[in-house]
Amino acid sequence: MMNARNYTQYKKAWLVSTMIARDLIALSEGDVLPTIAEFSEKLYASRGIVQNALAALESSGAIALEKRGKRGTILWSVDMASVLELGY
């Protein structure tokens, strides 16, 4: 059973996923994503929510990422149909 706190976290992650999806529309495969801190500041969300949102996008197959530590995270592939569905 989902309590109010879990529901709120889920709702925030979905909203942030949608906002990130809109940003991804402007990126191409091979581009470096903004950092978690940059997304957090831009979207007024905690780092954890941003990390959960990116993980949800990746697990749904909408995006594939290559994490390179301090060199950044590379957008490896994008299923534009899935991203557009989330972004609008």
C-alpha positions in Angstrom: 0.0 0.0 0.0 1.3 3.4 -0.9 1.3 6.0 1.8 1.0 9.8 1.3 4.8 10.3 1.5 5.6 7.7 -1.1 2.9 9.1 -3.4 4.4 12.6 -3.1 7.9 11.3 -3.9 6.5 9.3 -6.9 4.6 12.4 -8.1 7.7 14.6 -7.8 9.9 12.1 -9.7 7.3 11.9 -12.5 7.1 15.7 -12.8 10.9 16.0 -12.8 11.2 13.1 -15.4 8.8 15.1 -17.6 10.8 18.3 -17.2 14.1 16.4 -17.9 12.5 14.8 -21.0 11.7 18.2 -22.3 15.4 19.2 -21.9 16.5 16.0 -23.6 14.6 16.9 -26.8 17.2 19.6 -27.5 20.2 17.2 -27.0 21.7 14.8 -29.5 23.3 11.4 -28.9 26.8 11.9 -27.6 26.0 15.2 -25.8 27.0 15.6 -22.2 24.0 15.9 -19.8 23.9 18.7 -17.2 25.1 17.5 -13.8 22.7 16.3 -11.2 23.4 19.6 -9.3 22.6 21.7 -12.3 19.3 19.8 -12.9 18.5 20.1 -9.2 19.0 23.9 -9.2 17.1 24.4 -12.5 14.2 22.2 -11.5 14.0 23.1 -7.8 14.2 19.5 -6.9 16.5 17.5 -4.6 19.4 15.5 -6.0 17.7 12.3 -5.0 14.5 13.1 -7.0 16.6 14.1 -10.1 18.6 10.8 -9.8 15.4 8.8 -9.5 13.9 10.6 -12.5 16.9 9.9 -14.6 16.9 6.3 -13.5 13.2 6.0 -14.4 13.8 7.4 -17.9 16.7 5.0 -18.3 14.8 1.9 -17.0 11.8 2.7 -19.2 14.1 2.6 -22.3 13.5 6.3 -23.2 17.2 7.0 -22.8 20.5 5.2 -22.4 23.3 6.9 -20.5 27.0 6.3 -20.1 28.3 7.6 -16.8 31.9 8.8 -16.9 32.3 10.2 -13.4 33.8 13.7 -13.3 33.8 13.8 -17.1 30.1 13.8 -17.1 27.2 11.6 -18.2 26.9 11.0 -22.0 23.5 10.6 -23.7 24.2 7.3 -25.4 20.9 6.8 -27.2 17.4 8.3 -27.2 14.1 6.8 -28.0 12.6 10.1 -29.3 9.1 8.7 -29.4 9.2 7.9 -25.6 10.9 11.2 -24.8 8.3 13.2 -26.7 5.5 11.2 -25.1 6.9 12.2 -21.6 7.8 15.7 -22.5 4.4 16.9 -23.8 
